[in-house]
Amino acid sequence: MRQQTGNNMILIMLCLCCAVLFLFYTRTAHFGRLYYPYHYRTTIESYALRNKVDPLLVAAVIRVESKFRPDAVSHKGALGLMQIMPATAEWIAGRIGVTGFTPDMLLDPEVNIRFGTWYLSSLHDEFGGNLAVVIAAYNGGRGHVSRWLEEGTWNGSYQERNRIPFTETRLFLHRVWTTYWRYRQLYQPPGHAHMTQGMVRFCCYLCLSQHSKIFCFPAARQGIFIGGTNKS
């Protein structure tokens, strides 16, 4: 009886050790980068720089929208890495001077990233750099979001996201927002490696409370936005 009890205690201790080791491993940057990959990095950073968008925001959108699958197609017909609707892509093509556009072009990673990054930049300009609004508009549509803001349905803050009428858009905002901060934890330059997620959020809170544009720390030197004004 005592031997069986001793064996059970050893088994429990082994399980606890395995659990501790698993938790330690999953919190490391190596594991994090496996779960939050940064595929197409060169292409993302090239078009992000061109459009003055934080490349890590682009990566977060791709992670949420398609998990980096270039052939992803939604039930609504959105295509590619950044899940762009063909009608939206046709409008974008006209704005950036791409001729002969066809929807299947969105399955090309470079075309998709080029169009999606430009679209994020245009939403930033339209909504005054408010990061929460930009993300919501990317999913819910600029027309719907504009109406919610004008009618006071939603005040444009992440904290009040539960007031967004579309469930899908509420969830999308939350997922991209949290994924974005995780990407910043994992891939920010070495000079900022000491910045924890809490410190980044606190700095952003201070900037937002002053109704000012936010710039990510390394990207600010190149004029790349990560956020914007907050009306709350």
Order of alpha helices (4+ residues) and beta strands (2+ residues): alpha-alpha-alpha-alpha-alpha-alpha-alpha-alpha-alpha-alpha
